[in-house]
Amino acid sequence: MSVEDVIKEVKVAAKEIIPSHISISKIAVESSNVILYTKDTDFISGNNDSVRTLAQKVRKRIIVRADSSARSPIISAKPKISDIIPEEAEVQDIIFDEVNGDVIIEAINPGKAIGKQGSVLNEIRKQIGWNPVVIRHPPMKSQKLTEIRKFLLEPKTASKRKDFLKHVGKKVFRDTTEGEQYVRITALGGYREVGRSCHLLSTKDSKILIDCGVNPGNDKAPSPFLQVPEVTPLEGIDAVVLTHAHLDHSALLPMLFLYGYDGPVYCTPPTRDLAMMLQMDYIKIQNAESNRTPYSSEHIRTSITHTIPINFGETTDIAPDIKLTFHNSGHILGSASAHFHVGDGQHNVVFSGDIKYENTWLFDKAVNKFPRMETLVMESTYGGYNDYQPSREEGMRGLTEIIKRTVARKGKILIPVFAVGRSQEVMLVLEKACMDGKLDNMPVYLDGMIWEATALHSAYPEYLNNNLRNKIYQQNENPFNSEMFHKIESVEMRQEVCNRDEPVIVLATAGMVNGGPVLEYLRHWAPDSNNSMVFVGYQAVGTMGHRLQQGAKEISLNDREKGGSVQVKVNMNIETCEGFSGHSDKRQLMRYLRTIKPRPKQVILNHGDEKKSLQLANDINRKLKMDALVPYNLETLRLL
């Protein structure tokens, strides 16, 4: 069905369903949404049963907007909004999107700005014709979030994006071809390895790329196999779906736009923001270490304008024969399992992404109930026979004991962390340990992108677990804002902390010690046996973190002052504290599969070292009686 057919179908149905006195001035398609424009502000402000009925009949998402001629001028609209919204909403900003007819209202108490059953918003629509979009004012200032919102609201960007969404609509609603149906998965990266995750889901009418990451521990082959005939030319890809923001899944997304991709990117709103932050940091580190950068900041901005954010549970057409729904995967902020509904129910595929099937300090456990599913593509990071992790509480006890021992000998504690996920978990643990009197109050310094990532967590409370969300917004007790946490603001401040005599705790990126500010602390503190480095996350083979974890006694680091490299003796205590991983351990992976509904016909394993993937496949086959496969990179499997 083409865009023209969709518009014609909606027009005919609208005449039957929408009251005759309501004039629809225009119907347009943007992405998978059908937009109805009207000059009747009473119609856009009402609780419209007719619109819901229309959406159900045509099986499309219907959005009603006021015709531009029906909108009040901004100069009079802004004070009207201020009069309508009650003071207790504490509105912080009002921004008009003239291209789309939206008015963005940022409030400390968004519920008050929305009103009971949307009454305040409906009054705004009726009075001024603009469509109000209420967003929560973040309790911690996020520079990246501010930059993204400002960039997307620039008239030039908004206009380009509107044209882009119309182009996407034409691709989504195009006619399908006759012939035999098939569904295939091509392994492009992350199979029998951890890193450079990338998959191609293809049918006779569509090609969907899922994730596009880098392998931080493989200098010889860090990128997915994007040069193969199934993928090239990139203009033939219908959509890119991003499960989450970690660099082993998202780092090379902007590179696709450098080499000709011009389509949409689907992910959750937090994933969009976090991915941009990590990608900017990635090219910054590559430049600092004199490595070739695979793309520029301009390509990151292009990927943002091409991103279509969708929330958990929303179903969206992304190709003429594929619908996408995201479900919480419990791994990091905004991380998702991607459910693909192919054709008229011919086949359903779930890509688990990285999953945590356990409630954590930050998130609810991964969802494993889906409407339909024949094939599951699942991670196997900790799929080995003996990959069992302690509980979160045991992890907390272990970390506090390591810190106490180090402080007793007047040492410093260095914790390499990923900016997203592990940083915030460790912060919550340290804050709770101090509040409970299990640790003496001492400064905790955050270096790298940790502070910014933490601010983004506060900006998206709906993606956190209920306990944390209530603390931040109901009880006004944001643990991330504790006075014990200090942001490293400059190189001078970093040097001052490095040279301190008294014990301190430093959380620094990168989590696998393969770049970033963590190397500077390591250079200063590694020779002293009183100090401790504590690993709380996975260390991929080939990374500096893995070498240190395996007992390296000397390492080579870049000498920023003199150039070249310098050899550093490692006398500090190297500790590994389990219980903080964002990945499910063997027990949790098996429980995830044992309780999954519906039961998949086949399980395809990826995102795990070869040995662990094969061991997990063996257990799945033997204990759960499911067909488990472990493909090699570049293999293509036909599912239907």
Backbone hydrogen bonds, N-H to C=O, Kabsch-Sander energy under -0.5 kcal/mol:
donor,donor_aa,acceptor,acceptor_aa,energy
6,V,2,S,-2.3
7,I,3,V,-2.7
8,K,4,E,-2.3
9,E,5,D,-2.7
10,V,6,V,-2.7
11,K,7,I,-2.5
12,V,8,K,-2.2
13,A,9,E,-2.3
14,A,10,V,-2.8
15,K,11,K,-1.6
16,E,12,V,-1.0
17,I,13,A,-1.9
18,I,14,A,-2.4
22,I,19,P,-1.9
23,S,21,H,-0.6
24,I,22,I,-0.6
25,S,23,S,-0.7
25,S,37,Y,-1.9
26,K,37,Y,-1.1
28,A,35,I,-2.3
30,E,33,N,-2.5
31,S,165,L,-3.7
33,N,30,E,-2.6
34,V,61,R,-2.9
35,I,28,A,-3.5
35,I,33,N,-0.5
36,L,34,V,-0.5
36,L,63,I,-3.0
37,Y,26,K,-2.8
37,Y,35,I,-0.5
38,T,65,R,-1.9
39,K,23,S,-0.7
41,T,39,K,-1.1
43,F,40,D,-0.6
44,I,40,D,-1.3
45,S,41,T,-1.2
46,G,42,D,-0.8
48,N,46,G,-1.3
49,D,47,N,-0.9
52,R,48,N,-1.4
53,T,49,D,-2.5
54,L,50,S,-2.2
55,A,51,V,-2.5
56,Q,52,R,-2.2
57,K,53,T,-2.1
58,V,54,L,-2.4
59,R,55,A,-1.3
60,K,55,A,-1.2
61,R,32,S,-0.7
62,I,60,K,-0.6
63,I,34,V,-2.8
65,R,36,L,-3.0
65,R,63,I,-0.5
67,D,38,T,-3.1
70,A,67,D,-2.4
71,R,68,S,-1.1
72,S,128,I,-2.9
76,S,73,P,-1.2
77,A,73,P,-2.5
78,K,74,I,-2.3
80,K,76,S,-1.1
81,I,77,A,-2.1
82,S,78,K,-1.9
83,D,79,P,-1.7
84,I,80,K,-2.1
85,I,81,I,-2.6
89,A,86,P,-1.7
90,E,87,E,-2.1
92,Q,106,E,-3.7
93,D,106,E,-1.4
95,I,104,I,-2.6
97,D,102,D,-3.3
98,E,96,F,-0.9
101,G,97,D,-2.0
102,D,97,D,-1.0
103,V,131,N,-2.5
104,I,95,I,-3.3
105,I,103,V,-0.5
105,I,133,V,-2.7
106,E,93,D,-2.6
106,E,104,I,-0.6
107,A,105,I,-0.6
107,A,135,I,-2.3
108,I,89,A,-0.7
108,I,90,E,-1.7
109,N,89,A,-2.4
112,K,109,N,-1.0
113,A,109,N,-1.1
114,I,110,P,-1.7
115,G,111,G,-2.5
118,G,115,G,-2.1
119,S,116,K,-1.3
120,V,114,I,-1.1
121,L,114,I,-1.5
122,N,118,G,-2.4
123,E,119,S,-1.7
124,I,120,V,-2.0
125,R,121,L,-2.5
126,K,122,N,-2.3
127,Q,123,E,-2.5
128,I,124,I,-2.6
129,G,124,I,-0.6
129,G,125,R,-1.8
131,N,101,G,-2.8
133,V,103,V,-2.8
135,I,105,I,-2.6
137,H,107,A,-2.7
143,Q,141,K,-0.6
146,T,142,S,-2.0
147,E,143,Q,-2.5
148,I,144,K,-2.7
149,R,145,L,-2.4
150,K,146,T,-2.4
151,F,147,E,-2.6
152,L,148,I,-2.6
153,L,149,R,-1.3
154,E,150,K,-0.7
154,E,151,F,-0.8
158,A,154,E,-3.2
159,S,155,P,-2.3
160,K,156,K,-2.1
161,R,157,T,-2.7
162,K,158,A,-2.1
163,D,159,S,-2.0
164,F,160,K,-2.4
165,L,161,R,-2.7
166,K,162,K,-1.7
167,H,163,D,-2.0
168,V,164,F,-2.5
169,G,165,L,-2.1
170,K,166,K,-1.7
171,K,167,H,-1.5
172,V,168,V,-2.9
173,F,169,G,-2.7
174,R,171,K,-0.6
174,R,172,V,-1.0
184,R,202,S,-2.7
185,I,637,L,-2.4
186,T,200,L,-2.4
187,A,635,E,-2.9
188,L,186,T,-0.8
188,L,198,C,-1.8
189,G,198,C,-1.1
192,R,190,G,-0.5
195,G,193,E,-0.5
196,R,214,V,-1.4
197,S,248,D,-2.2
198,C,189,G,-2.0
199,H,210,I,-1.8
200,L,186,T,-1.9
201,L,208,I,-3.1
202,S,184,R,-2.6
202,S,200,L,-0.6
203,T,206,S,-2.6
204,K,182,Y,-0.6
208,I,201,L,-3.0
209,L,239,A,-2.5
210,I,199,H,-2.8
210,I,208,I,-0.5
211,D,209,L,-0.6
211,D,241,V,-2.6
212,C,249,H,-3.3
213,G,197,S,-1.9
214,V,247,L,-1.7
215,N,222,P,-2.1
218,N,215,N,-1.4
219,D,217,G,-0.5
225,F,188,L,-2.7
226,L,224,P,-1.8
228,V,225,F,-0.8
231,V,228,V,-1.7
232,T,228,V,-2.1
236,G,233,P,-2.1
237,I,234,L,-1.8
238,D,207,K,-2.5
239,A,207,K,-1.1
240,V,264,P,-2.1
241,V,209,L,-3.0
242,L,266,Y,-2.8
243,T,241,V,-0.6
249,H,246,H,-2.4
250,S,246,H,-1.8
251,A,247,L,-1.7
252,L,212,C,-1.9
253,L,250,S,-1.8
256,L,252,L,-0.9
256,L,253,L,-1.2
257,F,253,L,-0.6
257,F,254,P,-0.8
258,L,254,P,-1.0
259,Y,255,M,-1.4
260,G,257,F,-0.9
261,Y,256,L,-2.7
265,V,306,H,-2.2
266,Y,240,V,-2.9
267,C,308,I,-0.8
272,R,268,T,-1.9
273,D,269,P,-1.7
274,L,270,P,-2.9
275,A,271,T,-2.6
276,M,272,R,-1.8
277,M,273,D,-1.9
278,L,274,L,-2.7
279,Q,275,A,-2.7
280,M,276,M,-2.2
281,D,277,M,-1.9
282,Y,278,L,-2.3
283,I,279,Q,-2.2
284,K,280,M,-1.6
285,I,281,D,-2.4
286,Q,282,Y,-2.2
287,N,283,I,-2.1
288,A,284,K,-2.2
289,E,285,I,-1.8
290,S,287,N,-1.7
291,N,286,Q,-3.2
299,H,296,S,-0.7
300,I,296,S,-1.1
301,R,297,S,-2.1
302,T,298,E,-2.0
303,S,299,H,-2.0
304,I,300,I,-1.6
305,T,301,R,-2.0
306,H,302,T,-1.3
307,T,304,I,-1.3
308,I,265,V,-3.4
310,I,267,C,-2.1
313,G,326,F,-2.9
314,E,311,N,-1.7
316,T,324,L,-2.5
318,I,322,I,-2.3
319,A,322,I,-1.3
322,I,319,A,-1.2
323,K,341,H,-2.1
324,L,316,T,-3.0
325,T,339,H,-2.0
326,F,314,E,-0.7
327,H,337,S,-2.0
329,S,335,S,-1.6
335,S,332,I,-2.1
336,A,243,T,-2.2
337,S,327,H,-3.1
338,A,351,F,-2.4
339,H,325,T,-3.0
339,H,337,S,-0.6
340,F,338,A,-0.6
340,F,349,V,-3.4
341,H,323,K,-2.6
341,H,339,H,-0.5
342,V,340,F,-0.7
342,V,347,H,-2.8
343,G,321,D,-4.0
345,G,342,V,-0.6
345,G,343,G,-0.8
346,Q,342,V,-1.1
347,H,342,V,-1.3
349,V,340,F,-2.2
350,V,375,T,-2.4
351,F,338,A,-2.6
352,S,350,V,-0.7
352,S,377,V,-3.1
356,K,329,S,-2.3
358,E,356,K,-1.3
360,T,363,F,-2.6
366,A,356,K,-2.1
367,V,328,N,-2.9
370,F,597,K,-3.1
374,E,348,N,-2.7
375,T,348,N,-2.0
376,L,602,Q,-2.3
377,V,350,V,-3.2
378,M,376,L,-0.6
378,M,604,I,-2.7
379,E,353,G,-0.7
380,S,606,N,-1.1
380,S,607,H,-1.1
382,Y,584,S,-0.6
383,G,380,S,-1.7
387,D,384,G,-1.7
388,Y,386,N,-1.9
395,G,391,S,-2.3
396,M,392,R,-2.2
397,R,393,E,-2.2
398,G,394,E,-2.5
399,L,395,G,-2.3
400,T,396,M,-2.4
401,E,397,R,-2.1
402,I,398,G,-2.0
403,I,399,L,-2.3
404,K,400,T,-2.5
405,R,401,E,-2.4
406,T,402,I,-2.1
407,V,403,I,-2.7
408,A,404,K,-2.2
409,R,405,R,-0.9
409,R,406,T,-0.5
410,K,407,V,-2.1
411,G,406,T,-2.9
413,I,504,V,-2.8
414,L,412,K,-0.5
414,L,532,S,-2.9
415,I,413,I,-0.5
415,I,506,V,-3.1
417,V,508,A,-2.3
421,G,419,A,-0.5
422,R,420,V,-1.0
423,S,418,F,-1.3
425,E,421,G,-2.0
426,V,422,R,-2.7
427,M,423,S,-2.4
428,L,424,Q,-2.3
429,V,425,E,-2.1
430,L,426,V,-2.7
431,E,427,M,-2.5
432,K,428,L,-2.3
433,A,429,V,-2.7
434,C,430,L,-2.0
435,M,431,E,-2.3
436,D,432,K,-2.5
437,G,434,C,-1.1
438,K,433,A,-2.6
439,L,433,A,-1.2
444,V,484,M,-2.8
445,Y,505,I,-2.9
446,L,486,H,-2.9
447,D,445,Y,-0.5
447,D,507,L,-2.7
453,A,449,M,-2.4
454,T,450,I,-2.5
455,A,451,W,-2.1
456,L,452,E,-1.7
457,H,453,A,-1.5
458,S,454,T,-1.7
459,A,455,A,-1.2
460,Y,456,L,-0.8
460,Y,457,H,-0.8
463,Y,460,Y,-1.7
464,L,461,P,-1.8
465,N,362,L,-2.7
469,R,465,N,-2.6
470,N,466,N,-2.6
471,K,467,N,-1.8
472,I,468,L,-2.2
473,Y,469,R,-2.4
474,Q,470,N,-1.9
475,Q,470,N,-2.6
477,E,471,K,-3.7
481,N,478,N,-1.8
482,S,479,P,-1.3
485,F,482,S,-1.5
486,H,444,V,-2.5
488,I,446,L,-2.6
489,E,487,K,-0.8
494,R,490,S,-1.9
495,Q,491,V,-2.3
496,E,492,E,-2.1
497,V,493,M,-2.1
498,C,494,R,-2.6
499,N,495,Q,-1.8
500,R,497,V,-1.2
505,I,443,P,-1.6
506,V,413,I,-2.6
507,L,445,Y,-3.0
508,A,415,I,-1.7
508,A,506,V,-0.6
509,T,447,D,-1.0
513,V,510,A,-1.7
518,V,509,T,-2.6
519,L,516,G,-1.4
520,E,517,P,-1.2
521,Y,517,P,-1.2
522,L,518,V,-2.1
523,R,519,L,-2.2
524,H,520,E,-1.5
525,W,521,Y,-2.9
526,A,522,L,-2.5
528,D,525,W,-1.3
529,S,527,P,-0.6
531,N,528,D,-1.4
532,S,412,K,-2.7
533,M,573,N,-3.2
534,V,414,L,-2.5
535,F,533,M,-0.5
535,F,575,E,-3.1
536,V,416,P,-0.6
540,A,538,Y,-0.6
543,T,540,A,-1.9
545,G,512,M,-2.5
547,R,543,T,-1.9
548,L,544,M,-2.5
549,Q,545,G,-2.4
550,Q,546,H,-1.7
551,G,548,L,-1.5
552,A,547,R,-2.1
555,I,568,V,-2.4
557,L,555,I,-0.5
557,L,566,V,-2.7
559,D,564,G,-2.3
560,R,558,N,-0.9
563,G,559,D,-2.2
566,V,557,L,-3.2
568,V,555,I,-3.1
570,V,553,K,-2.8
571,N,526,A,-2.6
571,N,569,K,-0.8
572,M,526,A,-2.3
573,N,531,N,-2.7
575,E,533,M,-3.3
575,E,573,N,-0.7
577,C,535,F,-3.1
578,E,576,T,-0.7
584,S,355,I,-1.8
586,K,387,D,-2.8
589,L,585,D,-2.8
590,M,586,K,-2.2
591,R,587,R,-2.0
592,Y,588,Q,-2.7
593,L,589,L,-1.9
594,R,590,M,-2.6
595,T,591,R,-2.0
597,K,368,N,-2.2
601,K,374,E,-2.1
602,Q,374,E,-1.4
603,V,627,D,-3.1
604,I,376,L,-3.3
605,L,603,V,-0.5
605,L,629,L,-2.9
606,N,378,M,-2.3
607,H,190,G,-3.6
608,G,193,E,-1.2
610,E,192,R,-0.8
613,S,609,D,-2.7
614,L,610,E,-2.3
615,Q,611,K,-2.1
616,L,612,K,-2.5
617,A,613,S,-2.4
618,N,614,L,-2.1
619,D,615,Q,-1.9
620,I,616,L,-2.5
621,N,617,A,-2.6
622,R,618,N,-2.4
623,K,619,D,-3.1
624,L,619,D,-0.8
624,L,620,I,-1.0
626,M,620,I,-1.6
627,D,601,K,-0.6
628,A,626,M,-0.9
629,L,603,V,-2.9
634,L,187,A,-3.9
635,E,632,Y,-1.9
637,L,185,I,-2.9
639,L,183,V,-3.3
639,L,637,L,-0.6
640,L,183,V,-1.3
